[in-house]
Structures are given as structure tokens and as C-alpha cells.
Amino acid sequence: MVNEQEAQSAVSVRNIVVSVGLSLAVLAGIAYFTFEPGTFWQMVNQMSPGLLFAALLITLARVFFGGWRLQFISRGRLNYRQGTRGQLAWDFFSNVTPSAIGGGPIAAFYIARDRDIPIGEASAFVLFSILLDQFWSVFSIPIVILASFYLEVIPGAVGSFGTWSILALFMGMLIWSALFAYSLLFHPQLLEWLADRIFSLKYLSRFHDRVMEEMRAFTRQAHLIRAEPPSFYFKGFLLTTGVWMGRYLLVVFIVWSVYAEFDKILMLLRTVAMHLSALVLPTPGGSGGLEGLYALFIAPMMPEALVAPTLLTWRVLGYYIFVALGVYLFMHQFQQTVHRQEDSSDEASPSENHEEDASARPASSTAKDMNEESESASSASDDAP
């Protein structure tokens, strides 16, 4: 997993500014081409505060299930508050770190420091969470693919070629998720072998050592995951469902709060497809690209004037707020680390000061002691028989 220096360099001010800046830039572009003040205020007057409040509750439910999942996976090693902080940190790191790093390894580092446990143990918690996310992908991707043959889940604007390309992408993701889950549970060495072959290629070789280090860590932790009973997996999957449904339903309720004339089931399916498509975006947290995907998947289902306002509300509740909370948690932990180092330094200082005082005794005092020792020795010599 990552070390402290890598974690701090990944969570740099530059990465945060780039991630948030890309999101705001694309959002501003969409607003420029779609926003109509008259239509917008007309819709606002018809807004349902109850549904907008429900969207806020859905955001809180996503955090609740995420914290509960980490607390459950750790079997009590993390309490609920620590699990919630760990999930918020994971969301933050995923949103602001480069895609090549990802949020999981750095989240494990945060959890280890927050709970003061070995990094390997925290990595096992994160790895099991990733496995549950793969189970969710294996469950949800076939639903999206099958529904695409009966409903326009993939927007017609992408054309026939685009539709089949997206479906092919989903199939590839399904195969990878199934392969990852199977290999991790039954043949973890297969993942290590596959990673070694892939990252030995010319253009990927510079990542080889780092990836192999991670894969060896996964292999060591896999036996802990295989030892869990089926009931443990089932409850973990239910908690994972709560986390992901919180992400999906947020979009539906935000749009519903200002516009009711749309197919709720179709929008839910499109939201799932949008999030799946975002997994391959190269930008940190999919910033910039997710806004574009929203315009592609969700915007055609509502009046054009509402695209930018609903997009902004979605990103505030599903992205910006998590960035803000993540910055707070990261800085809070950094300050705690500094305080612990200062306390340990203060504890060591008395003995160091004692040694310094002993070494800094005046030369005259030392000479006096030597003279007293000499006189004592001379007196003892005179008294000798």
C-alpha cells in the first residue's frame, strides 16, 4: 500500500484544485448553452421541498451505509464513527487523486492512522469492500444490459455504434469484475500472474513494480477473506447495495423535486449506466467527464433550462460536499499527527536535558572534583601501614 509521503503528495492542493476546477468548468459550459432564467424560475416556483429534502436524506443514507459497512467488515475493530470517517476519506481520495492511484490504497492508510492499527489490517478492510463493489457490478451490469434491449437506457444521441460500444464496455467490465471476484476468492495467484503479464508490456512497464507490490499484498490478504461465512458476504452485499443505491437515487430525487414528468425507472437505469461509464474516465474522480455524462444520459429527460441547476445540485450533494469533508478530515488527522510527534518529543526532552547539563558542567567544577579525589588518595596513602 502507499506510504505517508505518497499519501501526502497524492492529496495535494494542485490535485484538489484541478479536480474541482474541471467540474466547475464543464458545469459552467453546460449552463452557458442551456440555462434560461425565465423557465428556471417558473420551475423553481413549482419545486417540491419535500423531494429535495429526501435527496439530502439519501446523501446522508449513503454515508450511513458506507460507515456501517466498514464497521461491519472490520468486525468491530472500527467503531461506527471510525468507519464513517474512513468512508468519507475514501470518497475524498477517490475524487481528488489521479486515477492511476485511486482512493482505496490511500483510504487504507488513513484508516490505519485514524485507528492506530497496522496498514495491512486496514488494507484487508478496504480490499473486502472492493470485492463487495465487484459483486455489485456483477449484479447490476447484466440488469442494465438486458434493460437496454427494451428501454432506451443508452441515449439515442450516441448512435448505433456508440450504443454497441458502451454495451461492449459494460460486458468487459462485467468480465473483469467476475474474474477479479473469482480470482480473489479461489485463485489469488491468478491475479498476480495476470498483472505481471499486463504490466510487463512496453508502455506499462514503469508501473510494474508498484502494481506487483499491491498484488502480492492482495494475495496475502485473500485467505482472510475466503475464511468468512456466506452470511457475512450476504450482509456485506446488502450494505453495499445501500451505498450504491444512495448514489443512484440522488439524481432521481433531485430532478423529481423540480420536474415530475419523466420515467423514474428509466432515469434510475440511466443513472446506473452513467456511473458505470464514469469508471473509465481518466480524470480524478471523473471530474469534468461526469458532468458531460450527465448531459448525455440525464439531460434529455428534462427541460433544457433545468439541466445546469439540477447538475449543480447533484454535484454539491454528491461531490463538492465530500471534497470539503475530506479536506477537513485530512487536515484534522495531520494536526493530530503533529501533536503526537510534539508530545513524544516533549517526553524525551527531560533525559536529553539531563545529559546536556552533565556534559556542560563548568571546567572549574570538574577540576575541583579532581583535586578532591587527589587529596583523598594522598591521605589514604599517608595512613597506609
N, C-alpha and C positions, 0 to 999 in steps of 0.2 A: 504494500500500500504506500501512499505518499508519505513523505516526511514533513516535518514542520516547515522547512524552507520552501518546499514545493507548494504546500497549502497556502502560505502567505503570498507567494508570488502569483499563484492562480487567482486568489481573491484580491486582485489589485484594483486601485481606483480606476485605472485605464479600462480594465475588463468590464467594470460596472458601468462606466460612462458609455462605452461602446455598445453594450447590450441595451441599456435604456435608450440611448440615442437612436439606435437603429429602429427600435419600436416606435418611438415618437415621430421619427422622420417619415416612416411609411404611413403611420396613422394620419399625420398632417397632410400627406399627399392624397390619401383617400378622402379626407374631409374636404380638401380643396375642390375635388371633382364631384362630390356627391351631396354636400351639405346645402340644405335650403332652409333658411331661418323660418320662413312662414309655415311651411309644412311641419317643421320640427316642433314649433311652439304649439301648433294645433294638436299634435300627437301627445305632447307633454301634458296638456290640459286633460287628456283622456287617460293619463298614466294611472296604473294601479299600484299604490304604495305597498299594499299587502304582498303582491308578487315580487316587487323589488326587495322588500324585507325578507321574503323567502329566499331570494338569491343570496342575500347576506348570510342567512342561516345555513345555506348549502355550503358556502365557503367555510364557515365555522365547523360544519359537519365533516368536511374534507380534512381539516386539521385534526379534529377529534379522532376520526378513524385512523389517520396516519400515526398519531401518537400512541393510540391503543394498540395498533399493530406492532410497533417496535417494542412496547412494553410486554405484549404477549409473546413475541418471538424470543425475547431475552429471558423469559420465564422468571420475571421479577427482578432480574439484575438491574434493569432500568425501571424506575417508577414511572407513573404516567406523565409527570411534568418533564422528566428527563427524556422520555420517548417523544413527547411533543416538541421539545427543543431540538431533538435530533432530526425529526421530520421537517421542521421549519428550516433547519440548517441545510438539509438535503435539497429541499426545494430551492433555496437561495443559491447554493453552489451549482445546481443544475442550470439555473437561469443566467449565471454570470461567468461561468468558466468555459474555456474552449471545449468544443465537442470532443476533441481527442482525449481530454482528461475526464470529462463527465463529472457528475456530482457525487456519485457513490463513494469512491475512494476517499475524497476529502471529507464527506459526511462521516465516514468511519473514524477518521482522525479526530473530528470534532467530538463525536460521541465518546471516544476513548478519553479525551482530555476533560470533558464535562463530567463524566462519571468516575474518572481516575481508574480505568481498567485497561488491560493490555490491548494494544491495537489489533492483535489477532482475534480477540474475542469480539470486539466491536465490528471487525470486518465480517465475522461469521453472521452477525445480526443483519448487516447490510446485504450480504450475499443471499441469505434466505429471503429477504424482501424482494431482491431482484428476481429470484426464482419464482416467487408468487406473482410478480408482474408478468413473467413469461407465461405462467399458467393463464393469467387473464387474457393475454394476447392470443393464446391458442383457443380460448373460449370465444373471444369477441370477433376476431378476424373472419372466421367462417360465417358468422351471422351477417357481417357487412357484405361479404362476397355474395352470399345467397340472396340477400335482400336486393342487391344491385340488379338482379335479373327480373325483379318485379317492380321496383321503385327506382326513381332517378336519384340514387344515392350519390353517384358521381355526376357532377353538373354537366349538362349537355354542352356547355361552353368549351369544354376541353376537347370535344370531338371524339370520334370513334377511336382514333389512335391513342388519344390521351386517356380515354376510359380503360382500354385494354392495358395500357402501360401502368396505370395506377393499380388495376387489379393484379397485374403481374408482380408489382412491387409488394402488394399485400400477401400474395402467395409466397414470395421469397421471405418475407418477414415471418409468416406462419411456419415455414420450414425451419428457419433459423431458431425460432422460439421453441419449437418442438425438439429440435436437435439439442439445443442448449439444456433444456429441462431433462431430457433423457440422458444425455452425457453426464450431467452433473450428478444425477441420482444413481446411475448404474455404471457408467464408464467415464469417470472424470479425466482419465489419461487421454481419452479421445479428443477432448477439447484442447488439451495441451499439445497433442500431436498436430491437430489441425491448425492451431495458432502458429506453431513452429513452421509449418509449410507455407502458410499465407504470408507471414511476416519475414520470410526469407527471400521474398521477391524483391527485385531491384529497388523499386520505388517505395517499398515499405520496410526495408531492412533497418533503417535508422530507428524504427520503433521496436525492433525485435527484442532487445534485452529487457526493455521496460515491460512489454507485453508478457514475455515469458516469466518474468518475476511475479506478475499478477496471476498468471495461470497456475504457477506452482503453488501460490498461496491458496487459490481456489481448490486445487487438488487436495491439499492438506485439510481443508475445512469441510470437504464434501462428505467425509464419513460421519461428521456430526449431524449433518442434515439428513442423511439416509436413516439415521437411528430413530428419527421421530415417528410416532404412530400416525395412522391415517387421519384420526380425529384432529390432530394438531394441524395437518395440512388443510383440512376442511374449514376449521375456524379461521385459519390464516387467510384462506381464499375469500371467505365472507368479508373479512375486514378489508382485504384488497379491493373487493367489489365496492365497498363503501367509499374508499379513496377515489377510485376511478369514476364512479357514478357522480361523485361530487364535482369532478372536473367537467363531465358531460352536461349535467343538468344545469349548471351555472349559466351556460349560453342560452338554453331553452327558456329559463325563467327571466333572464334579463330582457330578451326580445319579447316575451309574453307580457311583460309589465307595461310595454308601450304599444304593442301591436298583437292582436289576438287572432287575426285571420291567416293562420298558417297551419300546416300539418305538423303537429307536435312529434309524432313518431318519426316522420321523415327528417325533421331537424335534428332529433336525437341521433339518428343513424348518420347523418352528415357530420355531426359533431364528432362522433367516434372516428369516422373516416378522416376528418381534418386532423385530429390528434395523432392518428397513425401516420399520416403523411408527414407530420411535423418531426417525427423521429429521425428522418434522414436529412433534416436541414443542417447545414454546416455552421450556422451562426450560434453563438452562446444562447442557450435556452430557446432557440428558434426565433429569436427576436428579429423583427422585420419580416421574416418569412411567414410567421404565424398570422400576422396582420394581413398579408397577401392571401393566405389560405382562407381566412375569414371572409374576405371579399369574394373569393371564388365559391366557397361552399355555402355560406350562410346569407350573404348579402342578397342573392336573387330571391329569397323567400320573404322579403320585407320591402316597404317603400324605400327608395334610394336615400331620402333625407334622413332616415334613421340609422343608416349603416355606420357612420362615424360615431354618433353618440352611443350606440349600443356597443360598438367595438371598444370605445374608450372605457365604458363602464366595465366591460368584461376584463380588459387588461388591468384596470385598477384593482378589481377584486381577485383576479386570478394570477396577477404577475407583479405589479408595482408594489402592492402591499407586502408581498412575500420578500421582495428585494429589500424593502425598508426594515422589516422584521429581521431579516438575515444580517443586515449591516449592524443592527443593534446587538444581536446575539454574538456576532463575531467580535465586535469591539468589547463587549462585556467580558467575554472569555479572555481576550487579550489583556484587559486590565487585571483580571483575576490572576493570570499567569505572572504578570509583572509584580503584583503584590506578593504572591507566593515566593518569588525569587528574592524580593526585598526582605521578607520575613526570614527566609533561610540565611540570607547574608547577615542580618542582624543577630541571629542566633550564633553564628560562627564568629562574630566580631569580638566577644569578650576574651576568648582564648588567644585570638590573634593579638589583641591589645596587650595581653599579659606577656606574650613573647616579645612584643616590641619594647615594652617597658624594661624587661630583663636585659635585652640586648643594648638598650640605650642608657644604662647606668653610667654615671659620671666616672671619668678615669680616676679622679681623686678618691672616690669611694672604693674603687677596685684596689688602688694602691694601699689604702688604709687597711683593707682586709688582708692583703698580702703581708703587710708589716706585722699585723696582729698574729697571723699564723707563724711568721718567722720568730717573733718573740716567744710565742708559746713553745715552739720547737726548741729554742735555746734554753728556756727554763727547764724543759724536760730533760735536756742534755746535762745541765748542771746538777740536777737532782739525782741523776743516774749513779749507781754504786761504782 
